[in-house]
């Protein structure tokens, strides 16, 4: 049976006068956690470091507010980022209060709570209470209609890009009238703002809104002086606001919270409690504003900041390494994670020759750990970019190690890879109907479902392939002239590509097919956040093909790979991106690809400068703190990325790892990190290694005094680039002007003095 706890002001006074320390809710809290729960009056920012018991603090605070009589459930607005988190919070608070469900909650995601408000007040922004919410596909479809009405080319300016731009304006809390002209750019021939305004009007006609409108409409209503009574009503309703993951809020979410928090509390103070970690703000690319949490004390004068720094997840060495890396950020409030538990093992840092060596080393290390009794499900491999997964997946398959990919499909199951493979299958075997049907209109060629149906009917009636049906019908009059011309060109392209199989290297042929078909250009024109990653995956596919003698051998390999699937219940190692790993934890974590340009991402730094670099550093911090007992970091000297081999430099984050908390192993001749110092191979090398020709390095505080030290102006030789002159030296990194290849930046160990 459900119950509602009635609010009694006298009970609140009595609760505040008695010692809250006596509450059984406080029994398992440490002093900082207890302070975060008991500080109920005025604005409170709980800086909850990774693994410091944030959820326990949130749920205990909710339970304490109710148990102490300071509020009943309907007087508390609690905001989470997922419906799952909201449900878990309800269940945990209910358990703390005796296990009986509680009615009257205002707890949920930003969008669900805003939708609840909009159902009550939608008529004030032109919506009926029975309004519908458009999904992303409907939004793009409507934008496309509006663009076509204006005669805009939807190929040059994809409707999805315009829809994404509209969503970004909404995430910033901007109605069309609030968008500055300089924010529009040349998107949709400079008419993106006009389309935004028309889009909003069209939504009103349809009695509909999209997800961005849920918050935007409520903000519009609450800000309007004509509706001051509505805002005042919510101020009376809510005595306390609680917000989880505050570092991930965008501008619209921030504005909504600020409006609702104005009237809570006594003497003008706001009873808003925000829980978050500025060091784990990693979603700037999707609109999150780390500045929201950084300026909390300015937004809410008199705010109390409580730091949760005692970590219950990781060992001392892991935490110290994470602290050392994140200390490089200037835009942070500052805290230092610590543990009362054991120091554990130092972080293992491995330098390897290339991506293949990295995958072999990692596979061997996983097998060794498994041999010692560790479950695969307690291990995770974290990558910065999706294309990195391919080599690890293939290595796991070769070794027979079950694995699962979190946050997306396996490499060869990704949409762009399946499309590319379909092109290759048709080139290799023109009668592969399934492959041809998959890409016959990808990228879009104006070949609709009706045309495909006509082709299939013809093929089945004559027991021929779809490919042959196209050839047949392009010679007759069943198809429209424009469609017929398009299909004839497609067949001509396939015939030309087939003729090149014996004379062109299969990896080069694949690249030629994807370029000439327009498939790569399709993704390059796509403005979706994941589009660049899809282009990188296509380039990684070409790299994979280099390892095989022929196109046929490669396609046979893929067929076997696609068949290698383990059941959902199998003990499996987890493979995912760093972004997908937030909120998870594992006994052992492998952090791979720590090279400048890959991690930190060059794209992030180019687009956002220092702000982008600091978000990348926070991502490194998140990655390290996923590990409970054991962490590995690896980087390579040569990486195939962006369609060619690059000489990789170790990530600056490797340099920022405190030397006393890491063990470094580098293949012979490879650079091992050390700030203004160097790594000396004369230290203890008794530890075993799973990589051949490996030396164990220990940190030396002495400067290198070798007689043969290189200096600016020296002539050097490189096996690939030839002879050049050193023009700048940064530690062991050399800027060299080569006679034939121009400027390159390399590690000292890769060149010899002439």
VOGU-3710 file (C-alpha; in Angstrom, 3 decimals, decimal comma):
1> xxxxxxxxxx> 0,000/0,000/0,000  1,380/3,440/-0,936  1,501/6,261/1,543  2,095/10,008/1,534  4,075/11,591/4,332  2,282/14,709/5,496  4,317/17,823/6,087  4,190/19,293/9,604  6,151/22,531/10,377  6,340/21,567/14,053
11> xxxxxxxxxx> 7,942/18,265/13,086  10,544/20,196/11,088  11,434/22,393/14,049  11,639/19,390/16,342  13,827/17,531/13,888  16,195/20,486/13,569  16,508/20,811/17,344  17,332/17,137/17,930  20,705/15,719/16,975  20,532/14,487/13,381
21> xxxxxxxxxx> 23,643/12,429/14,058  21,384/10,006/15,917  19,500/9,162/12,737  20,202/5,601/11,603  20,530/7,028/8,084  23,905/8,500/9,088  25,393/5,279/10,410  27,412/4,324/7,313  28,389/7,811/6,110  31,857/9,299/6,411
31> xxxxxxxxxx> 32,168/12,865/7,788  32,087/14,573/4,370  29,112/12,516/3,213  27,296/13,297/6,466  27,925/17,004/6,008  26,497/16,846/2,479  23,332/15,205/3,800  22,806/17,455/6,816  23,467/20,796/5,093  19,818/21,227/4,141
41> xxxxxxxxxx> 19,456/25,000/4,271  20,730/27,229/1,479  22,564/26,308/-1,745  24,925/23,340/-1,566  27,397/22,035/-4,132  28,562/18,493/-3,485  31,786/17,899/-5,426  31,658/14,123/-5,650  34,849/12,619/-7,012  34,834/9,295/-8,836
51> xxxxxxxxxx> 33,915/6,394/-6,549  33,211/8,560/-3,500  29,633/7,435/-2,802  27,681/10,096/-4,666  24,521/8,004/-5,049  24,491/7,149/-1,365  24,658/10,850/-0,494  21,843/11,745/-2,893  19,471/9,046/-1,699  20,284/9,565/1,982
61> xxxxxxxxxx> 19,713/13,307/1,652  16,306/12,703/0,073  15,369/10,202/2,783  16,598/12,517/5,542  14,567/15,490/4,281  11,446/13,333/4,430  12,234/11,436/7,632  13,104/14,611/9,530  9,844/16,250/8,484  11,554/19,088/6,614
71> xxxxxxxxxx> 9,591/18,236/3,462  7,171/15,703/2,098  7,878/14,021/-1,290  5,828/16,441/-3,370  7,914/19,353/-2,067  11,149/17,978/-3,472  12,194/18,296/-7,111  14,924/15,744/-7,866  16,533/15,723/-11,314  18,509/12,869/-12,849
81> xxxxxxxxxx> 19,944/12,349/-16,332  18,306/8,998/-17,085  14,970/7,387/-16,313  16,862/4,379/-14,969  18,693/6,559/-12,443  15,391/8,141/-11,367  13,808/4,728/-10,797  16,821/3,471/-8,851  16,740/6,589/-6,702  13,062/6,059/-5,888
91> xxxxxxxxxx> 13,696/2,448/-4,910  16,712/3,239/-2,729  14,999/6,098/-0,902  11,953/3,911/-0,329  14,201/1,191/1,111  15,860/3,679/3,461  12,418/4,732/4,700  11,209/1,221/5,441  10,504/-0,217/2,031  7,055/1,245/1,339
101> xxxxxxxxxx> 6,591/3,171/-1,943  6,057/6,897/-1,567  3,549/8,939/-3,565  3,803/12,485/-4,858  7,365/12,373/-6,175  8,646/15,036/-8,566  11,641/12,996/-9,599  12,881/12,263/-13,116  14,946/13,534/-16,019  14,996/17,169/-17,131
111> xxxxxxxxxx> 12,793/16,333/-20,090  10,273/14,209/-18,207  9,788/16,858/-15,508  9,542/19,657/-18,078  6,981/17,619/-20,051  4,935/17,257/-16,868  4,929/21,030/-16,467  4,166/21,647/-20,122  1,082/19,423/-19,969  -0,300/21,927/-17,460
121> xxxxxxxxxx> 0,670/25,148/-19,204  1,140/24,297/-22,888  -1,696/26,585/-24,027  0,449/29,570/-23,025  2,865/28,719/-25,869  0,214/27,619/-28,338  0,041/23,918/-27,455  -2,894/21,817/-26,340  -2,527/19,490/-23,369  -2,645/16,547/-25,800
131> xxxxxxxxxx> 0,430/17,684/-27,738  2,702/15,076/-29,319  6,496/14,883/-29,071  8,383/14,421/-32,335  11,287/11,996/-32,492  14,531/12,787/-34,311  13,366/11,278/-37,628  10,177/13,341/-37,621  12,197/16,449/-36,855  14,498/15,895/-39,845
141> xxxxxxxxxx> 11,550/15,106/-42,105  9,812/18,360/-41,166  12,988/20,387/-41,670  13,437/18,792/-45,092  9,905/19,845/-46,088  10,587/23,432/-45,035  13,871/23,481/-46,958  12,237/22,124/-50,109  9,491/24,751/-49,794  12,274/27,358/-50,061
151> xxxxxxxxxx> 13,962/25,684/-53,012  17,068/24,754/-50,992  19,354/21,933/-52,115  19,024/19,258/-49,403  22,185/17,537/-50,666  24,434/20,551/-50,173  22,805/21,345/-46,832  21,572/18,067/-45,321  18,307/18,521/-43,365  19,836/16,623/-40,453
161> xxxxxxxxxx> 22,554/19,265/-40,157  19,916/22,004/-40,034  17,870/20,022/-37,494  20,968/19,549/-35,340  21,643/23,292/-35,499  18,096/24,029/-34,359  18,530/21,567/-31,479  21,781/23,249/-30,460  20,035/26,630/-30,310  17,330/25,107/-28,149
171> xxxxxxxxxx> 19,944/23,540/-25,864  21,248/27,075/-25,371  17,759/28,258/-24,434  17,351/30,395/-27,563  14,052/30,981/-29,339  14,424/32,202/-32,959  14,273/35,857/-31,916  17,248/35,331/-29,575  19,608/33,885/-32,192  22,222/36,399/-33,341
181> xxxxxxxxxx> 22,850/36,672/-37,125  26,512/35,733/-36,703  25,447/32,357/-35,264  23,743/31,327/-38,498  26,691/31,074/-40,874  26,156/29,745/-44,396  24,190/26,658/-43,377  21,200/26,202/-45,708  22,397/29,176/-47,755  22,252/31,304/-44,622
191> xxxxxxxxxx> 18,563/30,521/-44,094  18,879/28,203/-41,075  17,376/30,816/-38,756  14,461/31,411/-41,126  13,848/27,671/-41,193  14,024/27,554/-37,370  11,276/30,185/-37,096  9,114/28,419/-39,695  9,769/25,082/-37,977  8,460/26,421/-34,665
201> xxxxxxxxxx> 5,332/27,788/-36,310  4,733/24,499/-38,085  5,025/22,623/-34,785  2,289/24,792/-33,288  0,022/23,975/-36,237  0,689/20,272/-35,646  0,162/20,674/-31,874  3,600/19,144/-31,443  7,032/19,858/-30,027  10,424/18,192/-30,060
211> xxxxxxxxxx> 12,572/17,282/-27,051  14,355/20,627/-27,085  11,012/22,409/-26,836  10,086/20,670/-23,585  12,572/22,786/-21,664  12,511/25,784/-23,985  8,724/26,257/-23,748  8,747/25,925/-19,962  11,582/28,463/-19,700  9,626/30,834/-21,957
221> xxxxxxxxxx> 6,561/30,529/-19,717  8,441/30,884/-16,427  10,400/33,935/-17,652  7,329/35,787/-18,899  6,238/38,484/-16,359  2,643/37,916/-17,490  2,838/34,447/-15,987  4,594/35,348/-12,760  1,864/33,538/-10,822  2,910/30,211/-12,387
231> xxxxxxxxxx> 6,527/30,624/-11,331  5,393/31,713/-7,858  3,252/28,582/-7,612  6,242/26,341/-8,322  8,297/28,300/-5,787  5,644/27,571/-3,172  5,419/23,946/-4,257  9,115/23,043/-4,119  11,060/23,554/-0,904  14,125/21,632/-2,090
241> xxxxxxxxxx> 15,823/21,001/-5,429  18,315/18,173/-5,932  20,286/17,776/-9,155  22,493/14,847/-10,101  25,415/15,038/-12,602  25,310/18,839/-12,557  28,549/19,050/-14,570  26,680/17,623/-17,583  23,921/20,250/-17,738  23,532/22,436/-20,816
251> xxxxxxxxxx> 22,457/26,075/-20,902  18,707/25,378/-21,168  18,800/22,960/-18,231  20,756/25,509/-16,233  18,247/28,297/-16,981  15,331/26,053/-16,012  16,952/25,173/-12,690  17,849/28,793/-11,914  14,239/29,895/-12,430  12,845/27,176/-10,176
261> xxxxxxxxxx> 15,470/27,665/-7,459  14,827/31,376/-6,973  11,983/31,010/-4,489  13,140/28,098/-2,349  14,758/28,545/1,040  14,599/31,299/3,635  15,765/34,903/3,501  16,228/34,768/-0,251  18,545/31,744/-0,215  17,932/28,844/-2,594
271> xxxxxxxxxx> 17,593/25,344/-1,213  19,229/23,794/-4,238  21,713/20,948/-3,871  23,738/20,077/-6,976  25,872/16,963/-7,004  28,557/16,551/-9,631  32,221/16,459/-10,487  33,801/19,145/-12,639  36,669/16,724/-13,314  34,250/14,321/-15,031
281> xxxxxxxxxx> 32,612/16,800/-17,414  33,265/15,072/-20,757  30,203/15,853/-22,874  30,954/19,333/-24,193  30,503/18,011/-27,740  26,819/17,466/-27,039  26,159/20,764/-25,291  27,226/20,217/-21,679  28,688/23,347/-20,064  31,306/22,691/-17,392
291> xxxxxxxxxx> 31,074/26,408/-16,511  27,674/25,698/-14,914  29,324/23,851/-12,050  32,424/26,067/-11,960  30,384/29,211/-11,288  27,949/27,660/-8,806  29,174/29,790/-5,920  28,693/32,954/-7,989  25,229/31,931/-9,135  24,135/31,121/-5,603
301> xxxxxxxxxx> 25,754/33,509/-3,106  26,522/31,948/0,246  26,728/28,478/-1,259  28,355/25,740/0,751  30,751/23,441/-1,124  31,280/19,948/0,263  34,052/17,840/-1,266  33,735/14,065/-1,330  37,315/12,888/-1,789  37,516/9,497/-0,058
311> xxxxxxxxxx> 37,363/6,930/-2,840  35,940/3,459/-2,196  36,706/2,008/-5,617  40,353/2,253/-6,594  43,773/1,601/-5,071  46,132/4,352/-3,952  48,448/4,249/-6,992  45,519/4,489/-9,402  44,053/7,475/-7,583  47,413/9,235/-7,350
321> xxxxxxxxxx> 47,935/8,816/-11,096  44,459/10,232/-11,794  45,127/13,165/-9,455  48,426/13,850/-11,202  46,859/14,016/-14,654  43,816/16,139/-13,760  46,009/18,630/-11,898  47,057/19,879/-15,341  43,640/21,525/-15,807  43,237/25,151/-14,746
331> xxxxxxxxxx> 39,426/25,296/-15,050  38,533/23,197/-12,000  37,390/23,690/-8,435  40,024/21,343/-7,068  39,962/18,193/-4,975  42,281/15,275/-4,246  41,035/11,708/-4,271  42,427/9,385/-1,599  41,695/5,968/-0,158  42,056/4,411/3,252
341> xxxxxxxxxx> 42,572/1,092/1,481  45,722/-0,425/0,030  48,122/1,210/-2,404  47,908/-1,741/-4,773  49,977/-2,089/-7,938  51,453/0,815/-9,845  49,937/1,648/-13,215  51,669/-0,250/-16,020  52,657/1,980/-18,951  53,632/0,160/-22,152
351> xxxxxxxxxx> 55,280/1,606/-25,257  54,878/-0,578/-28,352  55,871/-0,420/-32,001  52,453/-0,215/-33,687  48,755/-1,009/-33,316  49,268/-4,666/-34,174  51,899/-5,030/-31,450  49,572/-3,280/-29,034  46,764/-5,752/-29,795  49,091/-8,769/-29,449
361> xxxxxxxxxx> 50,504/-7,526/-26,150  47,056/-6,791/-24,757  45,706/-10,186/-25,799  48,611/-11,966/-24,123  48,190/-9,913/-20,953  44,456/-10,720/-20,840  45,204/-14,441/-21,218  47,809/-14,229/-18,446  45,327/-12,552/-16,092  42,694/-15,089/-17,026
371> xxxxxxxxxx> 45,170/-17,843/-16,230  45,549/-16,375/-12,748  41,824/-16,707/-12,167  40,533/-13,265/-13,132  37,226/-13,226/-14,975  37,046/-11,623/-18,401  33,942/-9,749/-17,247  36,129/-7,936/-14,707  38,328/-6,503/-17,495  37,733/-3,654/-19,939
381> xxxxxxxxxx> 39,594/-2,177/-22,900  38,938/1,549/-23,335  39,678/3,366/-26,610  39,433/7,029/-27,587  38,094/6,401/-31,106  35,892/3,629/-32,437  38,279/2,654/-35,251  40,789/1,428/-32,637  38,497/-1,462/-31,751  39,075/-3,368/-34,979
391> xxxxxxxxxx> 42,546/-4,707/-34,174  41,545/-5,693/-30,644  38,412/-7,448/-31,890  40,361/-9,456/-34,445  42,995/-10,378/-31,875  40,344/-11,551/-29,407  38,748/-13,681/-32,134  42,116/-15,233/-33,033  42,722/-16,085/-29,371  39,179/-17,303/-28,798
401> xxxxxxxxxx> 38,524/-14,662/-26,143  34,819/-13,762/-25,853  34,206/-10,017/-25,937  31,339/-7,546/-26,023  31,216/-4,000/-27,338  29,405/-1,430/-25,189  27,853/1,689/-26,692  27,753/0,435/-30,254  28,002/-2,601/-32,528  31,145/-4,581/-33,188
411> xxxxxxxxxx> 33,450/-3,092/-35,801  32,314/-5,250/-38,712  28,665/-4,836/-37,688  28,705/-1,045/-37,948  26,484/0,449/-40,603  29,269/2,077/-42,607  31,401/-1,078/-42,554  28,485/-3,268/-43,636  27,756/-0,838/-46,479  31,383/-0,830/-47,600
421> xxxxxxxxxx> 31,545/-4,620/-47,451  28,361/-4,797/-49,531  30,067/-2,819/-52,303  33,058/-5,163/-52,167  30,854/-8,263/-52,196  29,041/-7,093/-55,326  32,359/-6,354/-57,053  33,570/-9,817/-56,122  30,277/-11,589/-56,827  27,738/-9,624/-58,846
431> xxxxxxxxxx> 24,936/-12,079/-58,073  25,003/-11,247/-54,320  21,445/-9,854/-54,193  21,468/-9,067/-50,467  24,588/-6,937/-50,781  23,362/-5,128/-53,893  19,959/-4,399/-52,388  21,647/-2,923/-49,330  23,590/-0,271/-51,264  21,567/0,201/-54,442
441> xxxxxxxxxx> 20,422/3,585/-53,123  23,282/4,313/-50,711  24,257/7,067/-51,114  20,877/8,215/-52,371  20,578/7,962/-56,139  16,840/8,429/-56,545  16,187/4,682/-56,668  13,050/4,248/-54,585  11,276/1,215/-53,099  8,946/0,956/-56,095
451> xxxxxxxxxx> 11,900/0,612/-58,481  13,555/-2,016/-56,281  10,274/-3,935/-56,115  10,003/-3,886/-59,915  13,553/-5,221/-60,202  12,905/-7,981/-57,652  9,702/-9,097/-59,379  11,549/-9,340/-62,691  14,438/-11,262/-61,069  12,188/-13,812/-59,333
461> xxxxxxxxxx> 9,991/-14,333/-62,410  13,035/-15,280/-64,509  15,100/-16,861/-61,709  17,977/-14,447/-62,250  19,970/-12,193/-59,951  19,057/-8,615/-59,096  22,198/-7,492/-60,920  21,073/-9,222/-64,128  17,549/-7,837/-63,662  18,978/-4,320/-63,680
471> xxxxxxxxxx> 20,836/-5,054/-66,915  17,641/-6,433/-68,470  15,330/-3,587/-67,466  17,728/-0,852/-68,500  17,257/-2,176/-72,045  13,437/-1,953/-71,946  10,807/0,638/-71,135  9,516/-0,436/-67,681  11,626/2,120/-65,806  11,549/5,892/-65,919
481> xxxxxxxxxx> 14,356/7,386/-68,076  16,074/9,095/-65,121  16,070/5,906/-63,034  17,240/3,889/-66,021  20,197/6,261/-66,548  21,138/6,034/-62,880  21,048/2,228/-62,863  23,069/2,024/-66,084  25,775/4,183/-64,514  25,790/2,005/-61,386
491> xxxxxxxxxx> 26,245/-1,155/-63,453  28,997/0,527/-65,499  30,780/1,458/-62,261  30,618/-2,106/-60,942  31,876/-3,522/-64,225  34,795/-1,081/-64,214  35,669/-1,889/-60,595  35,488/-5,632/-61,336  37,966/-5,167/-64,182  40,500/-3,723/-61,721
501> xxxxxxxxxx> 40,542/-6,678/-59,306  43,600/-8,308/-60,875  45,587/-5,125/-61,490  44,897/-2,976/-58,417  45,786/-3,722/-54,819  42,563/-4,662/-53,048  42,933/-2,014/-50,301  43,442/0,698/-52,924  40,540/-0,658/-54,956  38,270/-0,508/-51,906
511> xxxxxxxxxx> 39,212/3,118/-51,345  38,590/3,888/-55,016  35,149/2,251/-54,891  34,094/4,131/-51,767  35,321/7,419/-53,216  33,876/7,041/-56,719  30,529/5,764/-55,457  30,139/8,902/-53,344  29,906/6,854/-50,154  32,776/8,570/-48,326
521> xxxxxxxxxx> 31,559/11,984/-49,486  28,122/11,167/-48,043  29,569/10,796/-44,551  31,926/13,734/-44,974  28,905/15,942/-45,722  26,960/14,553/-42,764  27,032/16,976/-39,817  26,085/14,385/-37,190  28,557/14,084/-34,270  29,336/10,465/-35,166
531> xxxxxxxxxx> 29,963/11,100/-38,884  33,737/11,809/-38,579  34,119/8,571/-36,654  32,400/6,684/-39,472  34,878/8,130/-41,976  37,742/7,013/-39,718  36,230/3,519/-39,526  36,178/3,314/-43,333  39,868/4,190/-43,406  40,520/1,563/-40,741
541> xxxxxxxxxx> 38,775/-0,954/-43,002  41,377/-0,238/-45,678  44,107/-0,829/-43,104  42,537/-4,182/-42,222  42,590/-5,221/-45,868  46,340/-4,638/-46,101  46,849/-7,712/-43,929  45,396/-10,057/-46,579  46,660/-11,256/-49,939  43,484/-10,637/-51,908
551> xxxxxxxxxx> 39,967/-9,254/-51,770  38,532/-12,765/-51,767  40,695/-13,810/-48,804  39,638/-10,702/-46,913  35,916/-11,269/-47,527  36,245/-14,896/-46,424  37,917/-13,685/-43,236  35,053/-11,255/-42,597  32,504/-14,028/-43,051  34,274/-16,035/-40,357
561> xxxxxxxxxx> 34,563/-13,004/-38,068  30,848/-12,273/-38,388  30,080/-15,853/-37,352  32,206/-15,587/-34,196  29,650/-14,533/-31,615  29,376/-15,589/-28,012  26,158/-15,870/-26,064  25,043/-12,953/-23,932  25,764/-14,936/-20,758  29,353/-15,843/-21,707
571> xxxxxxxxxx> 32,181/-14,462/-19,583  33,384/-11,661/-21,862  35,919/-8,855/-21,813  34,367/-5,442/-22,427  35,474/-3,158/-25,246  34,216/0,428/-25,371  35,105/4,073/-25,846  36,179/6,242/-22,932  32,939/8,220/-23,185  30,836/5,064/-22,891
581> xxxxxxxxxx> 32,789/3,954/-19,805  31,670/6,825/-17,564  29,816/5,455/-14,560  31,256/1,941/-14,929  34,073/0,206/-13,063  36,224/-2,895/-13,551  38,964/-4,685/-11,630  41,354/-4,295/-14,583  41,290/-1,552/-17,201  43,410/-1,246/-20,351
591> xxxxxxxxxx> 43,683/2,370/-21,568  44,963/2,165/-25,129  46,152/4,554/-27,819  47,569/7,305/-25,584  49,211/9,255/-28,404  49,001/12,946/-29,209  46,495/13,539/-31,977  44,527/10,438/-31,047  44,324/11,159/-27,320  44,072/14,037/-26,762
601> xxxxxxxxxx> 42,035/14,222/-29,949  43,478/16,627/-32,489  39,973/17,443/-33,681  38,898/18,461/-30,173  41,918/20,703/-29,774  41,518/22,250/-33,227  37,828/23,005/-32,673  37,901/24,097/-29,024  41,513/24,988/-28,204  42,430/24,913/-24,518
611> xxxxxxxxxx> 38,845/24,137/-23,556  38,953/21,067/-25,773  42,299/19,954/-24,351  41,007/20,253/-20,786  37,952/18,157/-21,634  40,255/15,525/-23,122  42,264/15,562/-19,890  39,062/15,040/-17,920  38,392/12,070/-20,186  41,791/10,647/-19,214
621> xxxxxxxxxx> 40,870/11,122/-15,554  37,568/9,309/-16,092  39,380/6,451/-17,831  41,945/5,930/-15,081  39,334/6,014/-12,318  37,335/3,190/-13,942  39,981/0,772/-12,594  39,564/-0,812/-9,188  42,762/-2,832/-8,834  44,891/-2,794/-11,967
631> xxxxxxxxxx> 45,381/-0,287/-14,785  47,424/-0,423/-17,984  48,192/2,472/-20,316  49,632/1,843/-23,769  50,859/3,948/-26,669  52,566/3,111/-29,946  55,271/4,647/-32,098  53,426/4,077/-35,387  49,669/4,231/-35,895  47,610/3,728/-39,047
641> xxxxxxxxxx> 44,988/6,463/-38,868  43,244/8,895/-41,199  44,171/6,649/-44,114  47,944/6,527/-43,661  50,722/5,632/-41,272  51,844/8,324/-38,828  54,804/8,493/-36,487  52,980/8,860/-33,198  54,208/10,809/-30,205  53,243/9,730/-26,684
651> xxxxxxxxxx> 50,268/11,615/-25,296  51,057/14,608/-23,112  48,902/12,822/-20,529  51,538/10,087/-20,351  54,067/12,758/-19,443  51,744/14,008/-16,682  51,541/10,654/-14,878  53,435/10,918/-11,549  56,545/8,726/-12,041  56,410/7,293/-8,528
661> xxxxxxxxxx> 53,031/5,700/-9,282  53,791/4,009/-12,616  55,957/1,250/-14,052  57,104/1,840/-17,631  57,994/-0,787/-20,178  59,126/0,096/-23,680  60,131/-2,032/-26,639  63,797/-1,590/-27,558  64,500/1,839/-28,974  61,110/3,325/-28,141
671> xxxxxxxxxx> 60,629/6,504/-26,195  59,610/6,197/-22,547  58,265/9,252/-20,722  60,029/11,619/-18,410  59,428/15,363/-18,171  62,723/17,237/-18,118  64,487/14,004/-17,248  64,873/10,646/-18,933  64,009/7,017/-18,377  67,036/4,851/-17,690
681> xxxxxxxxxx> 67,118/1,163/-18,550  69,644/0,452/-15,801  66,926/-0,048/-13,176  65,311/-3,227/-11,944  64,308/-5,406/-14,868  63,324/-8,477/-12,928  59,621/-8,146/-13,722  58,289/-10,455/-16,365  56,844/-9,080/-19,556  54,440/-10,384/-22,145
691> xxxxxxxxxx> 56,121/-8,427/-24,948  59,305/-9,625/-26,655  62,436/-7,471/-26,452  61,088/-5,405/-23,580  63,114/-3,464/-21,052  61,786/-2,301/-17,715  62,601/1,370/-17,102  62,880/3,240/-13,825  62,787/6,976/-13,390  66,096/8,797/-13,159
701> xxxxxxxxxx> 66,384/12,370/-11,913  69,707/12,973/-13,660  70,053/14,860/-16,949  71,438/12,977/-19,929  75,125/13,743/-20,337  75,923/11,431/-23,222  78,737/12,728/-25,414  76,721/11,972/-28,530  73,703/14,052/-27,508  71,928/15,660/-30,452
711> xxxxxxxxxx> 71,636/19,413/-30,821  69,987/21,928/-33,137  71,690/22,016/-36,523  72,869/18,390/-36,426  72,410/16,271/-39,531  70,474/13,050/-38,892  69,236/10,050/-40,878  65,850/8,290/-40,726  65,172/4,923/-42,406  62,008/6,181/-44,126
721> xxxxxxxxxx> 62,511/9,943/-44,545  66,229/9,995/-45,353  68,620/12,783/-44,349  67,557/15,971/-42,587  68,591/18,755/-40,219  67,348/19,238/-36,639  65,656/22,634/-36,347  64,202/22,343/-32,821  64,518/20,033/-29,804  61,816/19,519/-27,156
731> xxxxxxxxxx> 63,122/16,943/-24,693  63,444/13,772/-26,738  61,149/15,093/-29,484  62,913/16,488/-32,557  61,640/18,829/-35,258  63,547/17,872/-38,416  63,567/19,380/-41,897  64,184/16,470/-44,277  65,643/17,039/-47,720  62,974/14,997/-49,516
741> xxxxxxxxxx> 60,030/14,772/-47,101  59,988/18,234/-45,551  59,200/18,942/-41,893  58,584/16,007/-39,496  58,433/15,672/-35,709  59,999/12,442/-34,439  61,379/10,841/-31,297  65,150/10,983/-30,892  65,334/7,168/-30,855  64,107/6,981/-34,470
751> xxxx> 67,087/8,825/-36,003  70,835/8,486/-36,047  73,423/11,224/-36,243  75,122/11,550/-39,631
//
